[in-house]
Amino acid sequence: MSIDLIEIYNRLLNRFGKQNWWPAETEFEIIIGAILTQASNWRNVERAIINLRENDLLSPKAILGVDENKLKELIRPAGYYNEKAKKIKAFVRFLHENYDGNLDKFLGLDAEKLREELLSIYGIGPETADSIILYASNKPSFVIDAYTKRIMSRLGLANEDTSYHDLKKFFELRLPKDLEIYKEFHALLVELGKTHCKVRPKCDECPLNDICESQNERDI
């Protein structure tokens, strides 16, 4: 069966509507959120971000100057707070040492160079880097997360051995290089993963159940 990604996108859009990601007030808040959401759910990330906002700590300069132990306590709701505090500190130090703390200058790099720089920073892997490029710098770089890999595997378009890079390229070669499609598609896949394509899937009302290889196998 040939599956068209744009067809999948349109089905998800019709079912769930526009998601309008990323929920944040500034580009720096998006970056902090992208780090905090590692191995965490968004509700807990929001609690941590509220703590940072209430303490006027949602700027690179403020984070650079804050005591790391205080930072740990403020981001505790997001989990793995010791490690995430180190990652956040590493990012703002990198920004200060290499771009004079100028976030606009950093995010203004072309996507390839920006990704290279992000991946050189402690604690930032491919998914976090692509989230920052897509949502903070507004450049098309498709994000692959656990939801996306699970959905693509069940559709028969990936497997457990498919690498992040290969799945990212799979999307980017088959989609128009359109910023809004990249943003919305990623967010819609997350919504599908939360509502239907869970670890224990709820297939009956899934908008993709008629083209899903995994669902078809269950029906045999």
C-alpha positions as CSV (number, residue, x, y, z in Angstrom):
1,M,0.0,0.0,0.0
2,S,1.3,3.4,-0.9
3,I,0.8,6.0,1.8
4,D,0.9,9.7,1.1
5,L,2.2,11.9,3.9
6,I,0.1,14.8,2.8
7,E,-3.0,12.6,2.9
8,I,-2.0,11.7,6.5
9,Y,-1.5,15.3,7.3
10,N,-4.8,16.4,5.9
11,R,-6.7,13.6,7.8
12,L,-5.1,14.6,11.1
13,L,-5.8,18.3,10.4
14,N,-9.4,17.6,9.7
15,R,-9.8,15.5,12.8
16,F,-7.8,17.6,15.4
17,G,-7.6,21.0,13.8
18,K,-4.7,23.4,14.0
19,Q,-2.5,22.9,17.0
20,N,-0.6,26.2,16.8
21,W,2.5,25.0,18.5
22,W,4.8,25.9,20.3
23,P,3.0,27.4,23.4
24,A,5.4,30.1,24.6
25,E,5.8,33.8,24.8
26,T,9.4,34.2,23.6
27,E,12.0,32.3,21.6
28,F,14.1,31.7,24.7
29,E,11.1,30.2,26.5
30,I,10.7,27.8,23.6
31,I,14.3,26.7,24.0
32,I,13.9,26.2,27.7
33,G,10.7,24.3,27.1
34,A,12.5,22.1,24.5
35,I,15.1,21.1,27.1
36,L,12.7,20.7,30.0
37,T,10.3,18.4,28.0
38,Q,13.0,15.8,27.6
39,A,11.5,12.7,29.3
40,S,8.7,14.7,30.7
41,N,5.1,15.6,30.0
42,W,4.1,19.1,29.0
43,R,1.9,19.7,32.1
44,N,5.0,19.4,34.3
45,V,7.1,21.5,32.0
46,E,4.5,24.3,32.2
47,R,4.8,24.2,36.0
48,A,8.5,24.6,35.8
49,I,8.3,27.5,33.2
50,I,5.8,29.3,35.5
51,N,8.3,29.1,38.3
52,L,11.0,30.6,36.1
53,R,8.6,33.3,34.9
54,E,7.6,34.2,38.4
55,N,11.3,34.6,39.3
56,D,12.1,36.7,36.2
57,L,14.4,33.9,34.9
58,L,13.2,33.6,31.3
59,S,16.1,35.4,29.6
60,P,19.6,34.2,28.8
61,K,21.2,36.8,31.0
62,A,19.1,36.0,34.0
63,I,19.7,32.2,33.7
64,L,23.4,32.8,33.3
65,G,23.5,34.7,36.6
66,V,21.2,32.5,38.7
67,D,22.6,30.0,41.2
68,E,22.4,26.5,39.8
69,N,20.9,25.1,43.0
70,K,18.1,27.7,42.8
71,L,17.5,26.8,39.1
72,K,17.2,23.1,40.1
73,E,14.5,23.8,42.6
74,L,12.5,26.0,40.2
75,I,12.5,23.4,37.4
76,R,12.0,20.4,39.8
77,P,8.4,19.8,38.5
78,A,9.8,18.9,35.0
79,G,11.8,15.9,36.5
80,Y,15.5,15.1,36.1
81,Y,16.0,18.6,37.4
82,N,19.7,18.2,38.3
83,E,20.6,17.2,34.8
84,K,18.3,19.6,33.1
85,A,19.7,22.5,35.1
86,K,23.2,21.6,33.8
87,K,21.8,21.5,30.2
88,I,20.1,24.9,30.5
89,K,23.3,26.4,32.0
90,A,25.4,24.9,29.3
91,F,23.2,26.5,26.6
92,V,23.3,30.0,28.1
93,R,27.1,29.7,28.6
94,F,27.5,28.7,25.0
95,L,25.4,31.6,23.9
96,H,27.3,34.0,26.1
97,E,30.8,32.7,25.1
98,N,30.1,32.4,21.3
99,Y,27.4,34.9,20.5
100,D,27.8,37.5,23.2
101,G,24.5,36.4,24.6
102,N,22.7,37.5,21.5
103,L,19.9,35.0,20.9
104,D,18.7,36.7,17.8
105,K,22.1,36.4,16.2
106,F,22.3,32.7,17.2
107,L,18.9,31.9,15.9
108,G,19.6,33.8,12.7
109,L,22.1,31.3,11.5
110,D,21.1,29.1,8.6
111,A,19.4,25.9,9.6
112,E,22.4,23.6,8.9
113,K,24.8,25.7,10.8
114,L,22.4,26.3,13.7
115,R,21.8,22.5,14.0
116,E,25.5,21.9,14.0
117,E,26.0,24.4,16.8
118,L,23.1,23.1,18.8
119,L,24.3,19.6,18.7
120,S,27.7,20.7,20.0
121,I,26.1,21.9,23.2
122,Y,25.9,19.6,26.2
123,G,22.5,18.0,26.6
124,I,21.0,18.9,23.2
125,G,20.4,15.9,20.9
126,P,18.7,15.8,17.5
127,E,15.1,16.0,18.7
128,T,15.8,19.0,21.0
129,A,17.9,20.7,18.3
130,D,15.2,20.2,15.6
131,S,12.5,21.5,18.0
132,I,14.5,24.7,18.6
133,I,15.2,25.2,14.9
134,L,11.6,24.6,13.9
135,Y,9.8,26.5,16.6
136,A,12.3,29.1,18.0
137,S,14.2,30.0,14.8
138,N,11.2,29.3,12.4
139,K,13.1,27.3,9.9
140,P,11.8,24.0,8.5
141,S,13.5,21.0,10.2
142,F,11.3,18.1,10.8
143,V,11.1,16.9,14.4
144,I,11.0,13.1,15.2
145,D,9.8,12.1,18.6
146,A,8.6,8.8,20.2
147,Y,5.1,9.4,19.1
148,T,6.1,9.9,15.5
149,K,8.3,6.8,15.4
150,R,5.5,4.7,17.0
151,I,2.9,5.9,14.5
152,M,5.2,5.4,11.5
153,S,6.1,1.9,12.7
154,R,2.5,1.0,13.0
155,L,1.8,2.4,9.5
156,G,4.5,0.1,8.2
157,L,6.8,3.1,7.3
158,A,9.5,2.5,9.9
159,N,10.7,-0.1,12.4
160,E,12.5,-0.2,15.7
161,D,15.9,0.0,13.8
162,T,15.0,3.1,11.8
163,S,17.4,5.9,12.9
164,Y,16.3,9.4,13.8
165,H,18.2,10.7,10.7
166,D,16.5,8.3,8.3
167,L,13.0,9.0,9.6
168,K,13.6,12.7,9.5
169,K,14.8,12.5,5.9
170,F,11.8,10.3,5.1
171,F,9.5,13.2,6.0
172,E,11.6,15.9,4.5
173,L,11.9,14.2,1.1
174,R,8.1,13.7,0.9
175,L,6.8,17.0,2.2
176,P,6.9,20.5,0.7
177,K,9.5,22.5,2.6
178,D,6.8,24.6,4.3
179,L,7.3,25.9,7.8
180,E,3.7,25.7,8.9
181,I,3.2,22.2,7.5
182,Y,6.3,21.0,9.4
183,K,5.1,22.6,12.7
184,E,1.5,21.4,12.4
185,F,2.3,17.9,11.2
186,H,4.7,17.3,14.1
187,A,2.1,18.7,16.6
188,L,-0.7,16.6,15.0
189,L,1.3,13.4,15.2
190,V,1.9,14.1,18.9
191,E,-1.9,14.6,19.3
192,L,-2.6,11.3,17.5
193,G,0.0,9.6,19.7
194,K,-1.7,10.9,22.9
195,T,-5.3,10.2,21.9
196,H,-5.3,7.1,19.7
197,C,-1.9,5.7,18.9
198,K,-0.9,5.0,22.5
199,V,1.3,2.1,23.7
200,R,-2.0,0.4,24.0
201,P,-3.7,1.8,20.9
202,K,-7.3,2.9,20.5
203,C,-7.8,2.1,16.9
204,D,-11.5,2.2,16.4
205,E,-11.9,6.0,16.0
206,C,-8.4,6.6,14.7
207,P,-8.4,8.7,11.5
208,L,-5.7,6.5,10.0
209,N,-7.2,3.1,10.9
210,D,-8.0,2.1,7.3
211,I,-4.4,2.6,6.1
212,C,-2.7,1.3,9.2
213,E,-0.7,-1.9,8.7
214,S,-0.9,-2.7,12.4
215,Q,-4.6,-2.2,12.6
216,N,-5.1,-4.4,9.5
217,E,-3.1,-7.1,11.1
218,R,-5.4,-7.0,14.2
219,D,-8.4,-7.4,12.0
220,I,-7.2,-10.6,10.4
